[in-house]
């Protein structure tokens, strides 16, 4: 329920513990070909924007604190009687409570990015959009050219039948966080975004709204300190009360107050360094900026404590060793984004030397071209980009005897670099080179774990954590963590569903509408037909793309009558007191 942030119609996801991304449908070769052309495959754009937004939300103060809470609970549960006093099983209650709401909010933001966002008039550009345009428009240099090209790519993607089906499927999801919270998260984000948009100023830019709503929740220093200071069960109620107060405060502000808050954040982000973690004392989020340093320091202290546990546990052969290897390896790359991974036969790889004497690794591509990688070893590493003519000495290529070779493409979103990495079995590093950005040894991710190895390690932690047993009350047998938290999980689901309904719907009708949409989403409306929902999806996507609904239908090859069928759904929503539009903004 909490562990993965998933794209609804694919196997793509981002893991909340490690921030590791798995993007389905793109292999290393197609990624590399796209990078050489200056753009990734267009059909992957919606999924990429969705998953990059998830990765961005987890690369945050609150996202990192959520991960630390789960790690703390894992140490407490898996180390048994040897667990130090600094960790507690109660940290899992924190992870479960906050993680349930945060996953739904992240899903809402990711779908808002996918279906609605275009970069506009604000001075700043969100981290997610900035990274997207590096992947899809990095042959452009001027910001204006990048924005025009990027918005055109998004408009084209939103005018396809596949995108209409994705949006329709999202709208028919159950209004509950039990299975991910796609619909409640999206409708809540949409309604709050509509209120911000009405305030004007930088909020007229949907990309800025995306960034504001991400920061409002995921850069909240008070929530982060609550994670680190409160006991598990006390945290559960206090967290939901805190989040409710925050949103009530935001929604009660008048237009002028909201514009001032938005302008403060926009001006700050315009000159903000992405890697300046301790300088992220965000203005405009309706929280005292003096709260930020204490929250960062408390998080760093907790991470240092977990790091010390990892160092001490390395010689252990049991579950503690799994946690130690995860902490020493995978957590160090949580800011990196895994773009693609591909199995490679050893027959396609050779060791060789350049005519200038440097040792290199040769990889043969499907087109029978040769890719040059540097040896992934500091003493043998050669900056190939610095060599004027890196020609292979034809006498030197030799076969390699390495098992389970895997070629991977990684992105460093903060630095803007992209890397090709070649791994062998058991995490052995073979070759590496930079696709974009610097290629000196000090600029490379030296300790990068292979993606699939990291995924297996995370799966081991999750399985061990859920199977760990808690001592029961007097006379009761021990229970697994899943069994022991079942009642708490149900209470958290109900509380989160009600909070998101309060954000998503007009307040007097929130509970009524939540119950109507609980099982089938908009599929529960009286006039629902699959084609009617496709028509409604086309209308909303056309608005985001700056096109006519009829034009989108034409480009997607969808019958125009679907738009007429959608009028029944609009009437149903109006009758329920939940209009599909508020002013010029769609609420779905």
C-alpha positions in Angstrom: 0.0 0.0 0.0 2.8 2.4 0.8 6.0 0.9 -0.5 5.8 1.7 -4.2 4.7 4.8 -6.1 3.3 3.3 -9.3 2.3 4.4 -12.7 -1.3 3.2 -13.1 -1.2 1.6 -16.5 2.3 0.1 -16.5 4.7 -1.8 -14.3 6.8 1.4 -13.7 7.3 2.5 -10.1 9.5 4.4 -7.6 10.3 2.6 -4.3 9.6 4.8 -1.3 12.5 3.3 0.8 15.3 3.6 -1.7 13.8 6.1 -4.2 14.8 3.6 -6.8 13.0 4.0 -10.1 11.9 1.2 -12.5 10.7 2.5 -15.8 8.8 -0.1 -17.8 8.9 -0.2 -21.6 12.3 1.3 -22.3 15.6 -0.6 -22.6 19.1 0.7 -22.5 19.5 0.7 -26.3 16.4 2.7 -27.0 17.3 5.1 -24.3 20.8 5.5 -25.7 19.5 6.0 -29.2 17.0 8.6 -28.0 19.8 10.4 -26.2 21.9 10.5 -29.4 18.9 11.9 -31.3 18.3 14.5 -28.6 14.9 13.1 -27.4 13.6 9.9 -25.8 10.7 7.9 -27.4 7.6 10.1 -27.4 5.3 7.2 -26.3 7.2 7.0 -23.1 6.7 10.7 -22.2 3.6 10.3 -20.0 5.1 7.5 -17.9 8.4 9.3 -17.6 6.8 12.5 -16.4 4.8 10.5 -13.9 7.7 8.6 -12.5 10.1 11.5 -12.5 7.5 13.4 -10.4 7.4 10.5 -7.9 11.2 10.5 -7.7 11.2 14.2 -7.2 8.7 14.0 -4.3 10.8 11.4 -2.6 14.0 13.5 -3.1 12.8 15.9 -0.4 13.0 16.6 3.3 9.8 14.7 4.1 10.5 11.9 1.6 13.9 11.3 3.1 12.4 11.3 6.6 9.8 8.8 5.6 12.5 6.5 4.3 14.5 6.9 7.5 11.4 6.0 9.5 11.0 2.7 7.6 14.7 2.0 8.0 14.5 2.6 11.7 11.5 0.2 12.0 13.4 -2.4 10.0 16.4 -2.2 12.3 14.1 -2.6 15.3 12.2 -5.5 13.9 14.9 -7.4 12.1 17.7 -7.1 14.7 15.5 -8.6 17.4 16.9 -8.5 20.9 20.1 -6.9 19.6 18.3 -3.8 18.2 19.6 -0.6 19.7 17.4 1.7 21.8 17.6 4.4 19.2 15.2 2.5 16.8 11.7 1.4 17.5 9.0 -0.8 15.9 6.7 2.2 16.5 8.5 3.9 13.6 6.5 1.6 11.3 3.3 3.2 12.5 4.8 6.6 11.4 5.7 5.2 8.1 2.3 3.6 7.6 0.3 6.7 8.6 2.3 9.4 6.8 3.2 7.1 3.9 -0.4 6.4 3.1 -1.3 10.1 2.8 2.0 10.9 1.1 1.6 8.2 -1.5 -1.8 9.4 -2.5 -0.6 13.0 -2.6 2.4 11.9 -4.7 0.1 10.0 -7.1 -2.1 13.1 -7.4 0.9 15.3 -8.2 2.3 12.7 -10.7 -1.1 12.5 -12.5 -1.4 16.3 -12.5 2.0 16.5 -14.1 1.0 13.8 -16.7 -2.4 15.1 -17.6 -2.4 18.9 -16.9 1.0 20.6 -16.5 2.5 22.9 -19.0 5.3 25.3 -18.3 4.2 28.9 -18.5 4.8 32.4 -17.1 6.5 31.9 -13.7 10.2 32.7 -13.2 11.1 29.3 -11.9 10.8 25.8 -13.5 10.0 22.8 -11.4 12.7 20.1 -10.9 10.5 17.5 -12.6 9.8 19.6 -15.7 13.4 20.7 -15.9 14.5 17.1 -15.9 11.9 16.1 -18.4 13.0 18.7 -20.9 16.6 17.6 -20.5 15.5 14.2 -21.6 13.1 15.3 -24.4 14.5 18.6 -25.6 18.2 18.8 -24.7 19.2 19.8 -28.2 17.6 23.2 -27.4 19.5 25.8 -25.4 17.4 28.9 -24.9 14.8 28.5 -22.1 12.0 29.9 -24.3 12.9 27.4 -27.1 12.9 24.5 -24.5 9.5 25.5 -23.1 7.9 25.8 -26.5 9.3 22.5 -27.7 8.5 20.7 -24.4 4.9 22.0 -24.3 4.5 20.9 -27.9 5.7 17.4 -27.0 3.2 17.3 -24.1 0.4 18.5 -26.3 1.1 15.9 -28.9 1.2 13.1 -26.2 -2.1 14.3 -24.7 -3.7 14.0 -28.1 -3.3 10.3 -28.5 -5.8 7.5 -27.9 -3.4 5.9 -25.4 -3.4 9.0 -23.3 -7.2 9.3 -23.4 -7.4 5.7 -22.2 -4.9 6.4 -19.4 -7.0 9.4 -18.2 -10.3 7.6 -18.5 -8.8 4.7 -16.5 -7.6 7.1 -13.8 -11.1 8.6 -13.5 -12.7 5.2 -13.0 -10.4 4.2 -10.1 -11.9 3.6 -6.6 -12.0 6.7 -4.4 -9.8 5.1 -1.7 -6.2 4.9 -0.8 -6.5 1.2 -0.2 -5.1 0.4 -3.7 -2.8 3.4 -4.1 -5.0 6.4 -3.9 -4.9 7.4 -7.6 -8.3 9.0 -7.9 -8.5 10.6 -4.4 -5.0 12.0 -4.7 -5.7 13.4 -8.2 -9.0 15.0 -7.4 -7.6 16.5 -4.2 -4.6 18.0 -6.1 -6.9 19.3 -8.8 -9.3 21.1 -6.5 -6.5 22.7 -4.4 -4.7 23.6 -7.7 -7.9 25.2 -9.0 -8.1 27.4 -5.8 -4.4 28.5 -6.3 -4.9 29.2 -10.0 -7.8 31.5 -9.1 -5.5 33.6 -7.0 -3.4 34.5 -10.1 0.2 35.6 -10.2 2.6 32.7 -10.6 -0.2 30.3 -9.9 -1.5 30.9 -13.4 1.4 28.6 -14.4 0.4 25.0 -13.8 4.0 24.0 -13.6 4.5 26.4 -10.7 1.3 25.0 -9.0 2.8 21.5 -9.3 6.0 22.7 -7.6 4.1 24.7 -4.9 1.9 21.7 -3.9 4.9 19.4 -3.9 6.8 21.7 -1.6 3.8 22.5 0.6 3.7 18.8 1.7 7.1 17.3 1.0 9.2 20.3 2.2 7.2 20.7 5.5 9.8 21.0 8.3 7.2 20.7 11.0 6.1 17.3 9.7 9.7 16.1 9.4 10.4 17.0 13.0 7.2 15.3 14.1 8.6 12.1 12.4 11.8 12.3 14.3 10.5 13.5 17.7 7.1 11.8 18.3 6.4 8.2 19.4 4.7 6.0 16.9 1.1 6.0 17.9 1.1 9.6 19.1 2.5 10.6 15.7 -0.4 9.0 13.8 -3.1 11.3 15.1 -0.9 14.4 15.4 0.3 14.0 11.8 -3.2 14.0 10.3 -4.2 16.9 12.5 -1.2 18.8 11.4 -1.8 18.2 7.7 -5.5 19.1 8.1 -4.5 22.4 9.8 -2.0 23.2 7.0 -4.5 22.8 4.2 -7.2 24.6 6.1 -4.8 27.5 6.5 -3.9 27.5 2.8 -7.4 27.3 1.6 -8.6 30.1 3.9 -6.1 32.7 2.6 -7.4 35.4 0.3 -6.1 35.9 -3.3 -3.6 38.6 -2.3 -2.0 36.5 0.5 -1.7 33.5 -1.9 -0.1 35.6 -4.6 2.4 37.0 -2.1 3.3 33.5 -1.0 3.6 32.3 -4.5 5.8 35.2 -5.6 8.1 34.6 -2.6 8.6 31.0 -3.5 8.9 31.8 -7.3 11.6 34.4 -6.7 13.5 32.1 -4.3 13.4 29.1 -6.7 14.6 31.2 -9.6 18.1 31.5 -8.2 18.1 28.4 -6.1 20.8 25.7 -6.3 19.3 22.3 -6.6 22.0 20.7 -4.5 21.9 23.3 -1.7 20.1 21.0 0.8 20.7 23.0 3.9 19.8 26.2 2.2 16.3 25.0 1.3 14.5 27.2 3.9 11.6 27.7 1.5 9.6 31.0 1.8 5.9 31.1 0.9 4.9 27.7 2.4 3.0 29.2 5.4 5.6 27.9 7.8 8.3 29.8 9.7 11.5 29.5 7.8 13.4 29.2 11.1 11.8 25.7 11.3 13.9 24.3 8.4 17.5 24.2 9.9 16.3 22.3 12.9 14.4 19.8 10.8 17.5 19.2 8.5 19.8 18.8 11.5 17.4 16.3 13.1 17.2 14.3 9.9 21.0 14.3 9.5 21.4 13.1 13.0 19.0 10.2 12.4 20.8 9.2 9.2 24.1 9.3 11.1 22.7 7.0 13.7 21.5 4.6 11.0 24.9 4.8 9.3 26.6 3.8 12.6 24.3 0.8 12.9 25.2 -0.2 9.3 29.0 0.0 10.0 28.6 -2.1 13.1 26.5 -4.8 11.4 28.6 -5.5 8.3 30.3 -8.6 9.8 26.8 -10.1 10.7 25.5 -12.8 8.3 21.8 -12.4 9.2 19.1 -9.8 8.5 21.3 -7.0 9.9 23.8 -7.6 7.1 21.0 -7.0 4.5 20.2 -3.6 6.2 23.9 -2.7 6.4 24.5 -3.5 2.7 21.4 -1.5 1.7 22.4 1.5 3.8 26.0 1.5 2.7 25.1 1.0 -1.0 21.6 1.8 -2.2 20.8 4.8 0.0 23.8 6.7 -1.3 22.2 6.8 -4.8 18.7 7.9 -3.8 19.2 11.1 -5.7 20.0 9.2 -9.0 17.3 8.2 -11.4 17.5 4.8 -13.1 16.4 5.3 -16.7 17.0 1.8 -18.2 18.6 -1.6 -17.7 19.5 -4.3 -20.3 21.0 -7.8 -20.1 24.1 -8.1 -22.2 25.9 -11.3 -23.5 29.6 -11.6 -22.7 30.2 -12.1 -26.4 29.3 -8.5 -27.0 32.0 -7.2 -24.6 35.7 -6.9 -25.1 38.7 -5.5 -23.1 41.0 -3.4 -25.3 43.4 -0.4 -25.5 43.3 2.8 -27.4 46.1 3.7 -29.7 47.2 6.1 -27.0 47.5 3.3 -24.5 44.5 3.7 -22.3 42.6 0.6 -21.2 38.9 0.6 -22.2 35.9 -1.7 -22.4 34.2 -2.2 -25.8 30.4 -2.9 -26.1 28.9 -3.9 -29.3 25.4 -2.4 -30.0 22.5 -4.1 -31.8 23.5 -2.0 -34.9 27.0 -3.6 -34.7 28.5 -0.3 -33.7 31.0 0.0 -30.8 30.5 1.9 -27.6 33.6 2.9 -25.6 33.4 2.7 -21.8 36.2 3.5 -19.3 37.3 0.9 -16.8 35.4 1.4 -13.6 38.5 1.5 -11.5 40.2 4.7 -10.4 43.7 3.6 -11.2 42.7 2.4 -14.7 40.1 5.0 -15.4 40.5 7.1 -18.6 38.5 10.3 -19.4 37.6 9.3 -22.9 36.0 12.7 -23.7 39.4 14.4 -23.0 41.1 12.3 -25.6 41.1 14.0 -29.0 41.0 10.9 -31.1 40.0 7.8 -29.0 40.9 5.1 -31.6 41.0 1.4 -30.7 44.3 -0.4 -31.2 43.1 -3.3 -33.5 45.5 -5.8 -32.0 44.3 -5.4 -28.4 40.6 -6.5 -28.1 40.2 -9.6 -25.9 37.2 -11.6 -24.8 35.9 -11.1 -21.2 35.0 -13.9 -18.8 32.3 -12.2 -16.8 28.8 -13.5 -15.8 25.5 -11.7 -15.8 26.5 -8.6 -17.6 24.0 -5.7 -17.5 24.1 -2.4 -19.2 22.3 0.5 -17.4 21.6 4.2 -18.0 21.4 6.5 -15.0 20.7 10.2 -14.6 22.0 12.6 -12.0 19.1 15.1 -11.9 20.9 17.6 -9.7 24.1 17.8 -11.9 22.3 17.1 -15.2 24.6 14.2 -16.0 23.8 10.9 -17.7 25.9 7.8 -17.4 26.2 4.4 -19.0 27.3 1.7 -16.6 28.3 -1.9 -17.2 27.9 -4.3 -14.2 28.7 -8.0 -13.8 27.3 -10.5 -11.4 27.3 -9.9 -7.7 27.5 -6.1 -8.2 31.0 -6.1 -9.8 31.5 -2.8 -11.7 33.1 -3.2 -15.1 32.8 0.0 -17.2 31.3 3.5 -17.2 31.1 6.6 -19.3 29.3 9.9 -19.2 26.7 10.6 -21.9 26.2 14.3 -20.9 28.0 16.5 -18.5 31.5 16.0 -17.0 33.4 12.8 -17.4 36.3 13.1 -14.9 36.6 10.4 -12.2 35.5 12.7 -9.4 32.3 13.5 -11.4 31.1 9.9 -11.6 28.9 7.8 -9.2 31.7 5.5 -8.0 29.7 3.2 -5.8 26.6 2.7 -7.9 24.7 -0.5 -7.2 23.2 -2.3 -10.3 19.4 -1.6 -10.4 18.2 -5.2 -10.3 20.5 -6.0 -7.3 19.2 -3.0 -5.5 15.6 -4.0 -6.2 16.3 -7.5 -4.8 17.8 -6.0 -1.7 14.7 -3.8 -1.1 12.4 -6.8 -1.7 14.4 -8.8 1.0 14.0 -6.0 3.5 10.2 -5.7 2.8 9.7 -9.5 3.1 11.7 -9.8 6.3 10.0 -6.7 7.8 6.5 -8.0 7.1 7.5 -11.5 8.4 9.1 -10.2 11.6 7.1 -11.0 14.8 6.0 -8.7 17.5 5.4 -10.0 21.0 1.7 -10.1 21.8 -0.1 -9.0 24.9 0.0 -11.3 27.9 -1.1 -14.7 26.8 -1.3 -13.8 23.1 1.0 -15.5 20.6 3.5 -13.3 18.7 2.1 -11.8 15.5 3.7 -10.7 12.2 4.0 -7.0 11.6 1.3 -7.2 8.9 -1.0 -8.9 11.4 -0.2 -6.6 14.3 -0.9 -3.5 12.2 -4.0 -4.6 10.4 -6.4 -2.6 12.6 -4.2 0.4 12.5 -3.9 0.1 8.7 -7.7 0.2 8.4 -8.0 3.3 10.6 -5.3 5.1 8.6 -7.1 4.2 5.3 -10.4 5.6 6.6 -8.8 8.8 8.0 -6.8 9.4 4.7 -9.9 8.8 2.5 -11.9 11.3 4.5 -9.1 13.9 4.4 -8.7 13.6 0.7 -12.5 13.8 0.2 -12.5 17.0 2.2 -9.8 18.4 -0.1 -11.4 17.0 -3.3 -15.1 17.9 -3.0 -17.2 20.9 -1.8 -17.1 20.5 2.0 -20.9 19.9 2.7 -20.9 17.0 0.2 -17.5 15.5 0.8 -18.6 12.3 2.7 -21.6 11.7 0.4 -19.4 12.0 -2.8 -16.7 9.9 -1.2 -19.1 7.0 -0.7 -20.6 7.3 -4.2 -17.2 7.1 -5.8 -15.6 4.7 -3.3 -15.8 1.5 -5.5 -15.9 2.7 -9.1 -14.8 6.3 -9.3 -16.7 8.2 -12.0 -17.9 4.8 -13.2 -20.5 5.0 -10.5 -22.2 8.0 -12.1 -25.7 7.4 -13.5 -24.8 8.2 -17.1 -21.5 6.3 -17.1 -20.6 4.5 -20.2 -16.9 3.7 -21.1 -17.2 5.8 -24.2 -18.7 8.7 -22.3 -15.7 8.7 -19.9 -13.4 8.6 -22.8 -15.1 11.7 -24.1 -14.7 13.5 -20.8 -11.1 12.5 -20.7 -10.6 13.9 -24.2 -12.2 17.2 -23.1 -9.9 17.6 -20.1 -6.8 16.7 -22.0 -7.7 19.1 -24.8 -7.9 21.9 -22.3 -4.5 21.1 -20.9 -3.0 20.8 -24.4 -4.5 24.2 -25.5 -6.5 22.4 -28.2 -10.2 21.8 -29.0 -11.8 18.6 -27.9 -12.8 17.9 -31.4 -9.3 18.4 -32.6 -8.0 15.9 -30.0 -10.6 13.4 -31.0 -9.6 13.8 -34.6 -5.9 13.3 -33.9 -6.6 10.3 -31.7 -8.9 8.7 -34.1 -11.8 8.7 -31.6 -15.4 9.3 -32.6 -16.7 12.8 -32.0 -19.9 11.3 -30.5 -18.0 10.4 -27.4 -17.9 14.1 -26.5 -21.7 14.2 -26.7 -22.0 11.1 -24.5 -19.8 12.9 -21.9 -22.5 15.6 -21.4 -24.4 13.1 -19.4 -21.5 12.7 -17.0 -21.3 16.5 -16.7 -25.0 16.7 -15.9 -24.6 14.0 -13.2 -21.8 15.8 -11.5 -23.8 19.1 -11.6 -26.8 17.4 -10.1 -24.6 16.0 -7.2 -23.4 19.5 -6.4 -19.9 18.8 -7.8 -19.5 20.7 -11.1 -16.9 19.3 -13.5 -15.6 22.9 -14.0 -15.0 25.8 -11.6 -14.6 28.9 -13.7 -12.3 28.0 -16.5 -10.6 25.1 -14.6 -11.6 21.4 -14.9 -12.0 19.7 -11.5 -11.3 16.2 -13.0 
